[in-house]
Amino acid sequence: MSTAGGRGPGRPRKLPAAEQRERVLSAACQAFAAHGRQGTTIEEIARLAGLTRQAVYEQFGDKNALFDEVVAHVEDLAYTTIAAQGAGDADLGLKPWARRNFATLFAFVAEHPEAKPILDEAERTGNPALTRLRARLAEVYTKASRQRWVAHGMEPGRADTALVTMYFAMTEALVGLSWDGPAPDREALIDLLTEFTVGGVLRLHRQSPDVIARVRGPVE
């Protein structure tokens, strides 16, 4: 026998608002990554979340507000995860530091495959979330890498901004590359990036220092 005010037989338990919100965000990430903002419906998100349409509306208002919330969530998650690695371990040398950060980017994409499609969709629909994320991360990485270049006798100046931009661009391209047949081992790609970037710039610094100097500009 049910008590007064309790749930009747078979009546589903109402989830706490925080759990509903978490479910909706997770479901919305899947849906927006797969179908974009225009192609996603509240009905699909509610079904994936195991909730009613009304519950989704109560949590986020409408689809556009929910999309903005998802984009902000993904941007913050990416920044927090990636920047923490870039700024950490001050005693780590240049090459192992760079390799670890390339590995972090690959791992983040593997663990959160919905993140890049959502950020790309945000850019297409007028929210420069990916551009903003790149700029925020570049600031962290530029500062951390500059300290390590100096240890190799190289004062990069503004060349460091160009180098960090190149690192991110190459990593994004490799992470999202469609291969003809099975993809190469991830560790091999990380080694390739590390040697091509850090090893390449160090060789350039030794053999053709004028190239870096022309980009660097005057050193204060």
Rosetta silent file (secondary structure, phi, psi, omega in degrees, C-alpha in Angstrom):
SEQUENCE: MSTAGGRGPGRPRKLPAAEQRERVLSAACQAFAAHGRQGTTIEEIARLAGLTRQAVYEQFGDKNALFDEVVAHVEDLAYTTIAAQGAGDADLGLKPWARRNFATLFAFVAEHPEAKPILDEAERTGNPALTRLRARLAEVYTKASRQRWVAHGMEPGRADTALVTMYFAMTEALVGLSWDGPAPDREALIDLLTEFTVGGVLRLHRQSPDVIARVRGPVE
SCORE:     score description
SCORE:     0.000 S_00000001
   1 L     0.000  134.690 -179.734    0.000    0.000    0.000 S_00000001
   2 L   -83.896  148.759  178.825    1.355    3.406   -0.911 S_00000001
   3 L   -85.146  160.446 -179.877    1.577    6.135    1.690 S_00000001
   4 L   -61.375  132.963  178.482   -0.092    9.502    1.269 S_00000001
   5 L    81.384   -4.251 -179.786    1.898   11.760   -0.966 S_00000001
   6 L   -87.754  179.783  178.680    4.157    8.902   -2.086 S_00000001
   7 L   -76.948  137.336  174.422    4.633    7.470   -5.550 S_00000001
   8 L   -74.857  167.434  179.486    1.923    5.165   -6.773 S_00000001
   9 L   -58.029  128.837  176.158    2.748    1.708   -8.118 S_00000001
  10 L    80.615   -3.172  179.998    4.695    1.977  -11.376 S_00000001
  11 L   -78.001  124.876 -176.430    5.001    5.738  -11.200 S_00000001
  12 L   -66.846  145.255  177.219    8.525    6.789  -12.307 S_00000001
  13 L   -69.893  132.571  176.802   10.706    8.612   -9.841 S_00000001
  14 L   -76.073  122.975 -177.570   11.144   12.282  -10.667 S_00000001
  15 L   -73.078  146.448  173.951   14.838   12.919  -11.175 S_00000001
  16 L   -58.014  151.539 -176.724   16.533   15.785   -9.334 S_00000001
  17 H   -57.749  -39.190 -178.833   16.935   18.918  -11.450 S_00000001
  18 H   -64.311  -39.679  179.253   20.748   18.575  -11.505 S_00000001
  19 H   -69.857  -38.340  175.920   20.541   15.017  -12.829 S_00000001
  20 H   -60.566  -44.449 -179.226   17.986   16.048  -15.451 S_00000001
  21 H   -61.472  -43.103  179.438   20.274   18.860  -16.555 S_00000001
  22 H   -63.102  -41.389  178.933   23.252   16.508  -16.843 S_00000001
  23 H   -64.738  -42.660 -179.230   21.208   14.064  -18.898 S_00000001
  24 H   -65.180  -44.099  179.328   19.952   16.759  -21.237 S_00000001
  25 H   -60.788  -43.661  179.370   23.447   18.192  -21.785 S_00000001
  26 H   -63.215  -45.886  179.898   24.852   14.749  -22.545 S_00000001
  27 H   -65.321  -41.043 -179.757   22.018   13.933  -24.943 S_00000001
  28 H   -65.113  -37.484  176.223   22.226   17.345  -26.604 S_00000001
  29 H   -58.167  -47.456  179.302   25.970   16.921  -27.170 S_00000001
  30 H   -60.415  -47.823 -174.401   25.307   13.663  -29.022 S_00000001
  31 H   -68.828  -46.828 -178.767   22.468   15.085  -31.083 S_00000001
  32 H   -65.528  -36.894  178.533   24.073   18.415  -32.036 S_00000001
  33 H   -65.252  -36.404 -176.776   27.349   16.682  -32.949 S_00000001
  34 H   -81.542  -37.577 -169.715   25.515   14.235  -35.202 S_00000001
  35 H  -122.595   -3.547 -177.291   22.910   16.515  -36.810 S_00000001
  36 H    76.554  173.446 -178.087   23.927   20.115  -36.188 S_00000001
  37 H   -67.697  -44.839 -176.688   21.748   22.755  -34.594 S_00000001
  38 H   -66.331  -38.897 -174.497   19.243   22.944  -37.425 S_00000001
  39 H   -84.256   -3.122 -178.285   18.857   19.198  -37.812 S_00000001
  40 L   -98.233  142.015  177.373   18.383   18.444  -34.113 S_00000001
  41 L  -117.343  156.332  175.131   14.987   18.495  -32.413 S_00000001
  42 H   -62.529  -34.768  178.622   13.979   18.818  -28.785 S_00000001
  43 H   -59.651  -43.537  179.672   12.067   15.565  -29.217 S_00000001
  44 H   -65.206  -43.072 -179.706   15.269   13.716  -30.127 S_00000001
  45 H   -62.798  -43.945  179.476   17.168   15.228  -27.211 S_00000001
  46 H   -61.752  -41.393  179.795   14.375   14.319  -24.786 S_00000001
  47 H   -63.815  -45.315  179.527   14.305   10.749  -26.105 S_00000001
  48 H   -63.845  -33.850 -178.509   18.082   10.353  -25.748 S_00000001
  49 H   -81.878  -13.901 -176.446   17.932   11.813  -22.248 S_00000001
  50 L    72.366   30.354 -178.721   15.008    9.599  -21.196 S_00000001
  51 L  -127.234  175.585  176.598   12.993   12.690  -20.261 S_00000001
  52 L   -87.413  160.788  174.767    9.950   14.537  -21.522 S_00000001
  53 H   -57.892  -40.181 -178.446   10.049   17.492  -23.885 S_00000001
  54 H   -60.145  -39.181  179.474    8.628   19.599  -21.072 S_00000001
  55 H   -63.508  -38.910  178.141   11.552   18.689  -18.826 S_00000001
  56 H   -65.036  -46.132  179.405   14.003   19.853  -21.505 S_00000001
  57 H   -62.237  -39.577  179.993   12.142   23.125  -21.974 S_00000001
  58 H   -64.022  -35.013 -178.360   12.004   23.681  -18.220 S_00000001
  59 H   -77.530  -39.019 -168.699   15.770   23.217  -17.937 S_00000001
  60 H  -128.808   -3.959  177.273   16.943   25.250  -20.951 S_00000001
  61 L    88.981  -79.091  178.272   14.088   27.243  -22.455 S_00000001
  62 L  -144.513  178.919 -174.460   14.446   26.469  -26.160 S_00000001
  63 H   -63.963  -40.151 -179.154   16.734   24.692  -28.602 S_00000001
  64 H   -65.090  -40.832  177.792   18.904   27.720  -29.348 S_00000001
  65 H   -65.190  -38.379  178.148   19.509   28.389  -25.661 S_00000001
  66 H   -65.547  -41.540  178.504   20.338   24.704  -25.158 S_00000001
  67 H   -61.509  -44.473  178.327   22.791   24.783  -28.071 S_00000001
  68 H   -60.439  -38.518  179.402   24.527   27.833  -26.609 S_00000001
  69 H   -66.110  -41.285  179.068   24.761   26.046  -23.257 S_00000001
  70 H   -64.096  -44.258  179.638   26.266   22.953  -24.891 S_00000001
  71 H   -61.010  -45.247  178.921   28.833   25.045  -26.778 S_00000001
  72 H   -62.756  -39.031  178.616   29.861   26.856  -23.592 S_00000001
  73 H   -63.711  -46.188 -178.191   30.132   23.533  -21.759 S_00000001
  74 H   -66.774  -42.788  179.131   32.327   21.982  -24.479 S_00000001
  75 H   -60.624  -44.988 -179.108   34.537   25.068  -24.760 S_00000001
  76 H   -66.255  -41.400  178.776   35.089   25.163  -21.006 S_00000001
  77 H   -61.830  -45.796 -179.823   35.771   21.429  -20.828 S_00000001
  78 H   -63.332  -45.581 -178.727   38.311   21.621  -23.657 S_00000001
  79 H   -63.398  -47.655 -177.359   40.073   24.641  -22.202 S_00000001
  80 H   -60.786  -43.791 -177.255   40.227   23.242  -18.677 S_00000001
  81 H   -69.025  -48.628 -173.150   41.536   19.855  -19.824 S_00000001
  82 H   -77.634  -41.203 -178.518   44.066   21.029  -22.391 S_00000001
  83 H   -66.052  -34.568 -179.977   45.312   24.180  -20.652 S_00000001
  84 H   -60.369  -38.293  177.581   45.989   22.287  -17.428 S_00000001
  85 H   -72.374  -40.018 -178.287   48.487   20.085  -19.273 S_00000001
  86 H   -65.103  -35.441 -176.422   50.049   22.989  -21.143 S_00000001
  87 H   -90.705  -11.255 -174.313   50.666   25.031  -18.007 S_00000001
  88 L   -86.683  173.998  175.373   51.750   22.163  -15.734 S_00000001
  89 L    51.655   67.285 -177.592   55.079   20.502  -14.974 S_00000001
  90 L   -60.186  -25.058 -177.593   57.373   23.513  -15.160 S_00000001
  91 L   -85.616   -5.295 -178.725   60.441   21.246  -14.896 S_00000001
  92 L   -73.989  134.286 -178.720   59.529   19.187  -17.952 S_00000001
  93 L   -69.780  169.480 -172.967   61.855   19.751  -20.910 S_00000001
  94 H   -56.861  -54.427 -173.733   60.771   21.133  -24.266 S_00000001
  95 H   -68.384  -47.393  176.858   60.414   17.937  -26.271 S_00000001
  96 H   -64.500  -32.205  176.026   58.720   15.770  -23.610 S_00000001
  97 H   -64.174  -46.866 -179.734   56.463   18.717  -22.748 S_00000001
  98 H   -63.232  -43.045 -179.428   55.465   19.133  -26.385 S_00000001
  99 H   -62.155  -42.997 -179.991   54.914   15.406  -26.832 S_00000001
 100 H   -62.114  -36.941 -179.589   52.719   15.218  -23.749 S_00000001
 101 H   -73.338  -35.875  172.204   50.596   18.085  -25.029 S_00000001
 102 H   -61.324  -42.639  179.055   50.155   16.524  -28.450 S_00000001
 103 H   -62.502  -37.753  178.771   49.084   13.347  -26.650 S_00000001
 104 H   -62.404  -42.157  179.183   46.608   15.356  -24.558 S_00000001
 105 H   -63.848  -43.570  177.829   44.955   16.751  -27.679 S_00000001
 106 H   -63.280  -42.711 -178.381   44.616   13.287  -29.225 S_00000001
 107 H   -65.565  -39.702 -179.489   43.262   11.875  -25.973 S_00000001
 108 H   -62.420  -44.845  179.842   40.730   14.674  -25.587 S_00000001
 109 H   -64.119  -39.693  178.951   39.331   14.104  -29.075 S_00000001
 110 H   -65.469  -39.210 -177.673   39.164   10.341  -28.471 S_00000001
 111 H   -81.090  -24.314 -178.558   37.363   10.790  -25.145 S_00000001
 112 L  -131.907   68.521 -175.811   35.071   13.567  -26.380 S_00000001
 113 L   -63.385  -17.837  179.959   34.388   12.893  -30.075 S_00000001
 114 L   -80.477  -16.129 -170.861   31.423   15.258  -30.009 S_00000001
 115 H   -63.683  -53.235 -176.802   33.520   18.297  -29.009 S_00000001
 116 H   -63.585  -45.777  176.783   35.060   19.266  -32.377 S_00000001
 117 H   -58.436  -37.234  179.511   31.825   18.836  -34.410 S_00000001
 118 H   -68.016  -43.605  179.199   29.968   21.005  -31.887 S_00000001
 119 H   -66.947  -36.225  175.222   32.618   23.728  -31.940 S_00000001
 120 H   -64.101  -42.745  178.961   32.690   23.620  -35.748 S_00000001
 121 H   -64.020  -38.596  177.475   28.900   23.944  -35.819 S_00000001
 122 H   -60.073  -44.118  178.549   29.102   26.895  -33.434 S_00000001
 123 H   -61.153  -41.929 -178.695   31.498   28.654  -35.802 S_00000001
 124 H   -65.077  -28.282 -175.566   29.182   27.996  -38.766 S_00000001
 125 L  -102.655   14.427  171.106   26.233   29.481  -36.895 S_00000001
 126 L    99.224    3.550  177.131   27.955   32.648  -35.723 S_00000001
 127 L  -106.384  108.094 -174.196   29.410   31.689  -32.340 S_00000001
 128 L   -77.982   48.495 -175.083   33.248   31.904  -32.586 S_00000001
 129 H   -63.996  -41.660 -178.408   33.743   29.372  -29.779 S_00000001
 130 H   -69.210  -41.337  176.229   36.518   27.438  -31.541 S_00000001
 131 H   -60.212  -43.730  179.462   38.359   30.615  -32.500 S_00000001
 132 H   -64.908  -41.450  178.962   38.057   31.816  -28.912 S_00000001
 133 H   -63.148  -44.527  178.907   39.273   28.469  -27.547 S_00000001
 134 H   -59.173  -43.115 -179.019   42.306   28.490  -29.841 S_00000001
 135 H   -65.356  -41.600 -179.774   43.201   32.028  -28.706 S_00000001
 136 H   -65.531  -42.736  179.627   42.839   31.142  -25.016 S_00000001
 137 H   -69.837  -37.418  179.680   44.953   28.007  -25.392 S_00000001
 138 H   -60.874  -36.142  178.711   47.551   29.798  -27.521 S_00000001
 139 H   -63.385  -43.064  178.526   48.107   32.273  -24.696 S_00000001
 140 H   -65.673  -47.710 -174.807   48.815   29.430  -22.252 S_00000001
 141 H   -70.576  -34.952  179.317   50.998   27.480  -24.672 S_00000001
 142 H   -62.877  -45.451  179.542   52.946   30.499  -25.876 S_00000001
 143 H   -63.254  -45.139 -177.113   53.961   31.411  -22.346 S_00000001
 144 H   -69.551  -38.941 -178.222   54.872   27.828  -21.422 S_00000001
 145 H   -74.552  -34.188  179.950   56.780   27.089  -24.621 S_00000001
 146 H   -58.928  -41.462  178.897   58.707   30.372  -24.603 S_00000001
 147 H   -60.493  -34.945 -176.999   60.284   29.463  -21.267 S_00000001
 148 H   -81.219  -33.176  176.063   61.432   26.156  -22.727 S_00000001
 149 H   -63.965  -39.203 -179.379   62.788   27.599  -25.986 S_00000001
 150 H   -59.983  -34.370  178.175   64.992   29.954  -23.985 S_00000001
 151 L   -63.411  -20.674  177.173   66.551   26.944  -22.276 S_00000001
 152 L   -98.193   12.999  178.012   67.749   25.906  -25.757 S_00000001
 153 L    79.104   19.195 -176.732   69.307   29.308  -26.389 S_00000001
 154 L  -120.654  120.688  174.404   66.462   30.509  -28.582 S_00000001
 155 L   -98.580  101.690 -171.216   64.523   33.704  -27.923 S_00000001
 156 L   -76.544  -23.254 -176.888   61.458   33.211  -30.133 S_00000001
 157 L    55.052 -138.689 -178.480   59.768   36.586  -29.615 S_00000001
 158 L   -73.465  -10.176  175.270   56.612   36.794  -31.702 S_00000001
 159 H   -61.009  -27.795 -178.978   57.726   33.738  -33.688 S_00000001
 160 H   -63.839  -35.714  177.326   56.409   31.692  -30.777 S_00000001
 161 H   -62.753  -42.590  177.805   52.860   32.810  -31.553 S_00000001
 162 H   -64.544  -41.114 -178.974   53.268   31.579  -35.119 S_00000001
 163 H   -64.727  -44.620  179.518   54.763   28.292  -33.922 S_00000001
 164 H   -63.269  -40.471  177.121   51.954   27.594  -31.447 S_00000001
 165 H   -60.251  -42.208  178.054   49.377   28.379  -34.141 S_00000001
 166 H   -64.504  -41.108 -179.303   51.099   25.902  -36.471 S_00000001
 167 H   -59.432  -48.181 -178.778   51.197   23.232  -33.758 S_00000001
 168 H   -64.735  -42.318 -178.231   47.461   23.466  -33.146 S_00000001
 169 H   -62.535  -44.835  179.910   46.617   23.558  -36.853 S_00000001
 170 H   -66.074  -39.952 -179.868   48.686   20.460  -37.632 S_00000001
 171 H   -65.758  -45.168  177.949   47.308   18.560  -34.657 S_00000001
 172 H   -59.038  -41.522 -179.250   43.708   19.385  -35.533 S_00000001
 173 H   -64.464  -43.567 -178.938   44.315   18.282  -39.112 S_00000001
 174 H   -70.673  -39.498 -179.788   45.853   14.948  -38.096 S_00000001
 175 H   -61.656  -38.956 -177.148   43.271   14.208  -35.410 S_00000001
 176 L   -95.508    8.491 -174.956   40.426   14.673  -37.883 S_00000001
 177 L   -73.463  135.647  174.096   42.104   13.078  -40.895 S_00000001
 178 L   -92.718  121.871 -175.509   40.278   10.291  -42.757 S_00000001
 179 L   -96.628  149.478  173.575   42.766    7.591  -43.696 S_00000001
 180 L   -82.716   95.124 -173.137   42.671    5.230  -46.652 S_00000001
 181 L    99.384 -169.989 -178.316   42.574    2.018  -44.624 S_00000001
 182 L   -60.123  141.513  177.862   43.363    1.661  -40.929 S_00000001
 183 L   -69.758  149.099  176.317   44.690    4.793  -39.242 S_00000001
 184 L   -61.550  160.238  175.423   48.328    4.763  -38.114 S_00000001
 185 L   -55.972  134.925 -176.513   49.106    4.055  -34.502 S_00000001
 186 H   -59.774  -39.441 -179.760   48.299    7.143  -32.421 S_00000001
 187 H   -63.118  -33.799  178.194   51.696    7.094  -30.704 S_00000001
 188 H   -66.604  -39.148  178.463   53.391    7.183  -34.113 S_00000001
 189 H   -66.927  -38.097  178.642   51.422   10.286  -35.071 S_00000001
 190 H   -65.844  -41.356  176.730   52.323   11.953  -31.776 S_00000001
 191 H   -63.977  -40.524  179.000   56.021   11.173  -32.359 S_00000001
 192 H   -60.326  -46.746  178.676   55.749   12.521  -35.905 S_00000001
 193 H   -61.863  -43.555 -177.636   54.264   15.800  -34.667 S_00000001
 194 H   -62.379  -48.482 -178.274   56.860   16.126  -31.915 S_00000001
 195 H   -69.965  -37.638 -177.651   59.848   15.565  -34.184 S_00000001
 196 H   -68.871  -36.883 -176.919   58.459   17.604  -37.059 S_00000001
 197 H   -88.215  -68.047 -176.682   57.676   20.612  -34.887 S_00000001
 198 H   -65.356  -50.989  179.938   60.115   20.769  -31.986 S_00000001
 199 H   -60.929  -40.263 -179.276   62.915   18.862  -33.693 S_00000001
 200 H   -65.301  -42.580 -179.043   62.376   20.790  -36.909 S_00000001
 201 H   -69.040  -38.317  177.885   62.458   24.212  -35.271 S_00000001
 202 H   -63.478  -40.143  176.625   65.569   23.352  -33.249 S_00000001
 203 H   -65.929  -39.342  178.139   67.330   22.260  -36.448 S_00000001
 204 H   -63.050  -40.839  179.393   66.147   25.438  -38.150 S_00000001
 205 H   -61.820  -37.463 -179.405   67.494   27.485  -35.258 S_00000001
 206 H   -77.749  -38.901 -170.265   70.913   25.853  -35.626 S_00000001
 207 H   -97.818  -33.114 -179.401   71.140   25.811  -39.407 S_00000001
 208 L  -138.688   64.689 -174.276   69.092   28.815  -40.586 S_00000001
 209 H   -62.506  -20.305 -178.806   68.602   31.130  -37.603 S_00000001
 210 H   -65.497  -27.020 -179.743   67.743   34.052  -39.874 S_00000001
 211 H   -64.555  -48.962  177.549   64.346   32.471  -40.655 S_00000001
 212 H   -64.106  -40.500 -177.377   63.272   32.602  -37.005 S_00000001
 213 H   -61.641  -38.007 -179.118   64.868   36.033  -36.602 S_00000001
 214 H   -66.639  -32.845  178.268   62.818   37.490  -39.484 S_00000001
 215 H   -83.015  -34.862 -175.142   59.579   36.360  -37.869 S_00000001
 216 H   -62.513  -41.482 -175.463   60.683   37.130  -34.330 S_00000001
 217 L    80.336 -174.269 -177.941   61.234   40.836  -34.848 S_00000001
 218 L   -65.114  138.310  178.160   63.283   42.993  -32.475 S_00000001
 219 L   -95.645  125.780 -179.278   63.996   41.444  -29.085 S_00000001
 220 L   -76.214    0.000    0.000   63.457   43.754  -26.139 S_00000001
